[in-house]
Amino acid sequence: MIDLLSAPRHLLFVAAFALGASLPAQLLTGFDPEEARDMVSLCTTHTFKDLYGDDQAMIPDGYDRVHIAFERGLDNMFQVFRKGAIGVIEFRGSTADPLSWMENIHSAMIPARGTIAIDGRMFDYDLADDTAAAVHAGYTLGIGFLADDVVDELIKLREKGVRDILITGHSQGGALALLMRAYLERLSTTRLPGGMRFKTYAFANPMVGNTAFAAEYERSYVADGSSFSIVNPKDPVTKMPLSYDDGSLLAPQRIAGMLMGQGPSLRSTARDAFFQMFSGQVTGLARYFSNSITKRITGSVGEVRMPPFREEMNYTPMPGRVELDPFPYPLILRDSTILRNDSIMRANPRDANGVFTDRSVYKAPPNFFQHKPYNYYVAILERYFPDSYARLAVKVLPENL
């Protein structure tokens, strides 16, 4: 059994990374493992900043951070990086702030084209041509808070000669990346300089729209090899929100356990809303709680008026899907004294590798282990960069054990 906890607090990452490959002068067509590796690495910077106070170990060679946006709206924020002629817009995922979780819960569907009133400002969004297309209300509201700042940063990059942009994010950040891509692509050239080219890598993203939206998104951005949704099939977040046909996917008790294991301390209003969404009819409750959340966030962000909610809850996985292998959890004994108890040792046979055949003696993975951004990074290395994976000093963060 490997002792993963013996590494120093700073985790020895400086010697572990081999991220020196240079990006080309322009975006490549199709899924590029180097781009995916660099993007998921940037997505982990928030984890490292929160846990260790420093995220430099997770910024790949050659990337410069040129902007960190202020937190806005439902605790949303993004970062801007640049590597030569390529820029990166990276969206942060969910935080412990109850507003951030209300954005996830705000899952009623709205038309893919409409207007949201935000504290007296009209946010006109256009994400698809198909009038049948519908999208997640909370995530669309999220891009409404960030869109103007993102456009401003893109204009600055274009003025510096950068026109190729990678858009990325993990979890809620991945959902924002997908919707922001659609928003930017359809934005008038009077707002955004012409000639800009985009490519999207969304990691561990929940679903963001219905079948009509996903189909148009596929035709527009996936067919030409410029958008990818990288998921671990064992990651529960990638199966949310619930739709018509998966009401039995997760029991309320399981959801409660997930949330408590995730870490955020939710205010009772957000927590109770989330739990109750999984009983009764999904569509009606989603609309009920989205209406309730719209009222609750008014005190924090100003008055919000959403478009009329759709009479549907038909979420579908996003296209451009790249599936990773489930993340292996290390074999850690529930009770280390078992190794010093002869009678217990005799009663628990081990295989040729010294692993107990009775797996119940080992710790179970914590809730949301399959969702952690660093685990996505490690999985990308293992699949596409085995030499870098072999040199990685810590393959599971101690805080995730």
Long-range contacts (C-beta under 8 A, 24 or more apart in sequence): 1-330, 1-331, 1-332, 1-333, 1-354, 2-330, 4-330, 4-394, 4-395, 4-396, 4-398, 4-401, 5-398, 5-401, 7-393, 7-394, 7-398, 9-52, 10-52, 11-52, 11-57, 11-393, 11-394, 11-397, 12-393, 12-394, 13-57, 13-58, 13-393, 13-394, 14-57, 15-391, 15-393, 16-391, 16-392, 16-393, 16-394, 17-57, 17-60, 17-388, 17-392, 18-385, 18-387, 18-388, 18-391, 19-60, 19-61, 19-388, 20-61, 20-62, 22-62, 22-83, 22-84, 23-62, 23-83, 23-84, 23-86, 25-84, 25-85, 26-85, 26-86, 26-164, 26-197, 27-86, 27-164, 27-166, 27-197, 27-199, 27-226, 29-224, 29-225, 29-226, 30-225, 31-225, 31-228, 31-322, 33-380, 33-383, 33-384, 33-385, 35-166, 35-199, 35-201, 36-201, 36-228, 36-230, 36-322, 36-380, 36-384, 37-377, 37-380, 37-381, 37-384, 37-385, 38-63, 39-88, 39-90, 39-166, 39-168, 39-201, 39-203, 40-168, 40-170, 40-201, 40-203, 40-230, 40-373, 40-376, 40-377, 40-380, 41-377, 42-79, 42-81, 42-88, 42-90, 42-168, 43-90, 43-93, 43-168, 43-169, 43-170, 43-173, 43-203, 43-373, 43-376, 43-377, 44-170, 44-373, 44-374, 44-377, 45-79, 45-90, 46-92, 46-93, 46-373, 47-372, 47-373, 47-374, 47-397, 51-397, 51-399, 58-377, 63-88, 66-157, 67-153, 67-156, 69-146, 69-149, 69-153, 70-149, 72-145, 72-146, 72-149, 73-99, 73-118, 73-141, 73-142, 73-144, 73-145, 73-146, 73-301, 74-99, 74-100, 74-102, 74-103, 74-138, 74-141, 74-142, 74-145, 74-297, 74-301, 75-99, 75-100, 75-103, 76-100, 76-103, 76-142, 76-145, 76-146, 76-176, 77-146, 78-146, 78-149, 78-150, 78-169, 78-176, 80-153, 80-157, 82-157, 82-160, 82-162, 85-161, 85-162, 85-163, 85-164, 86-162, 86-164, 86-165, 86-166, 87-154, 87-157, 87-162, 87-164, 87-165, 87-166, 88-165, 88-166, 88-167, 88-168, 89-150, 89-153, 89-154, 89-165, 89-166, 89-167, 89-168, 89-177, 89-180, 90-168, 90-169, 90-173, 91-146, 91-167, 91-168, 91-169, 91-172, 91-173, 91-174, 91-176, 91-177, 91-180, 92-169, 92-172, 92-173, 93-169, 93-170, 93-171, 93-172, 93-173, 93-174, 93-204, 93-373, 94-171, 94-172, 94-264, 95-264, 96-263, 96-264, 96-265, 97-264, 98-264, 98-266, 98-267, 98-269, 98-270, 99-297, 99-300, 99-301, 100-172, 100-264, 101-264, 101-266, 101-270, 101-274, 102-138, 102-270, 102-273, 102-293, 102-296, 102-297, 103-138, 103-139, 103-141, 103-142, 103-172, 104-138, 104-172, 104-206, 104-240, 104-274, 105-138, 105-270, 105-273, 105-274, 105-277, 105-289, 105-290, 105-293, 106-136, 106-137, 106-138, 106-141, 106-289, 106-290, 106-293, 106-294, 107-136, 107-137, 107-138, 107-241, 107-277, 107-286, 107-289, 107-290, 107-313, 108-137, 108-286, 108-287, 108-289, 108-290, 108-291, 108-309, 108-310, 108-313, 109-134, 109-135, 109-136, 109-137, 109-209, 109-210, 109-286, 109-309, 109-310, 109-312, 109-313, 109-314, 109-315, 110-134, 110-135, 110-137, 110-140, 110-306, 110-307, 110-308, 110-309, 110-310, 111-135, 111-307, 111-310, 112-182, 112-209, 112-212, 112-213, 114-307, 115-307, 116-140, 116-141, 116-144, 116-304, 116-305, 116-306, 116-307, 117-303, 117-304, 117-305, 118-144, 118-145, 118-301, 118-302, 118-304, 119-301, 119-302, 119-303, 119-304, 120-302, 120-303, 123-147, 125-183, 126-183, 126-186, 126-187, 127-179, 127-182, 127-183, 127-186, 127-209, 127-213, 128-182, 128-212, 128-213, 128-216, 128-217, 129-216, 130-212, 130-213, 130-215, 130-216, 132-210, 132-212, 133-209, 133-210, 133-212, 133-213, 133-216, 134-209, 134-210, 134-212, 134-213, 134-310, 134-312, 134-314, 135-179, 135-208, 135-209, 135-210, 135-213, 136-175, 136-179, 136-206, 136-207, 136-208, 136-209, 136-241, 136-315, 137-290, 137-306, 137-309, 138-290, 138-293, 139-172, 139-175, 139-176, 139-179, 139-208, 140-179, 141-304, 141-306, 142-172, 142-175, 142-176, 142-179, 143-176, 143-179, 143-180, 143-183, 145-301, 146-176, 146-180, 147-180, 147-183, 150-180, 150-184, 151-184, 151-187, 151-191, 151-192, 154-184, 154-192, 154-193, 154-196, 155-192, 155-193, 158-193, 158-196, 163-193, 163-195, 163-196, 163-197, 164-196, 164-197, 164-199, 165-196, 165-197, 165-198, 165-199, 166-198, 166-199, 166-200, 166-201, 167-198, 167-199, 167-200, 167-201, 168-200, 168-201, 168-202, 168-203, 169-202, 169-203, 169-205, 170-203, 170-204, 170-205, 170-373, 170-376, 171-203, 171-204, 171-205, 171-206, 171-237, 171-371, 171-373, 172-206, 174-202, 174-203, 174-204, 174-205, 174-206, 174-229, 175-202, 175-205, 175-206, 175-208, 177-201, 177-202, 177-205, 178-202, 178-205, 178-208, 178-217, 178-227, 178-229, 178-318, 179-208, 181-221, 181-227, 182-217, 182-220, 182-221, 185-220, 185-221, 197-226, 198-226, 199-226, 199-227, 200-226, 200-227, 200-228, 200-320, 201-228, 201-230, 202-227, 202-228, 202-229, 202-230, 202-318, 203-230, 203-231, 203-373, 203-376, 204-230, 204-231, 204-232, 204-235, 204-237, 204-238, 204-371, 204-373, 204-376, 205-229, 205-231, 205-237, 205-238, 205-318, 206-237, 206-238, 206-239, 206-240, 206-241, 207-238, 207-239, 207-240, 207-241, 207-243, 207-315, 207-316, 207-317, 207-318, 208-315, 208-318, 209-315, 209-316, 209-318, 210-312, 210-314, 210-315, 210-316, 211-314, 211-316, 214-316, 214-317, 214-318, 214-319, 215-319, 217-318, 217-319, 218-319, 218-320, 221-320, 222-319, 222-320, 227-319, 227-320, 228-320, 228-321, 228-322, 229-317, 229-318, 229-319, 229-320, 229-321, 229-322, 230-322, 230-324, 230-376, 230-380, 231-317, 231-321, 231-322, 231-323, 231-324, 232-323, 232-324, 232-325, 232-326, 232-327, 232-370, 232-371, 232-375, 232-376, 232-379, 233-323, 233-326, 234-326, 234-327, 234-370, 235-370, 235-371, 236-368, 236-370, 236-371, 237-368, 237-371, 238-317, 241-286, 241-313, 241-315, 242-277, 242-278, 242-282, 242-313, 242-315, 243-282, 243-313, 243-314, 243-315, 243-316, 244-282, 244-283, 244-313, 244-314, 247-278, 247-282, 250-278, 251-278, 252-278, 252-279, 257-367, 258-367, 258-368, 260-367, 261-366, 261-367, 261-368, 262-367, 262-368, 269-296, 282-313, 283-311, 283-312, 283-313, 286-313, 324-376, 324-379, 324-380, 324-383, 325-379, 325-382, 325-383, 326-370, 327-369, 327-370, 327-372, 327-375, 327-378, 327-379, 329-363, 329-364, 329-365, 329-369, 329-396, 330-396, 330-401, 331-355, 331-362, 332-362, 332-363, 332-401, 333-361, 333-362, 333-363, 334-361, 334-362, 334-363, 335-361, 363-401, 366-400, 366-401, 369-400, 372-397, 372-400, 374-400, 375-400
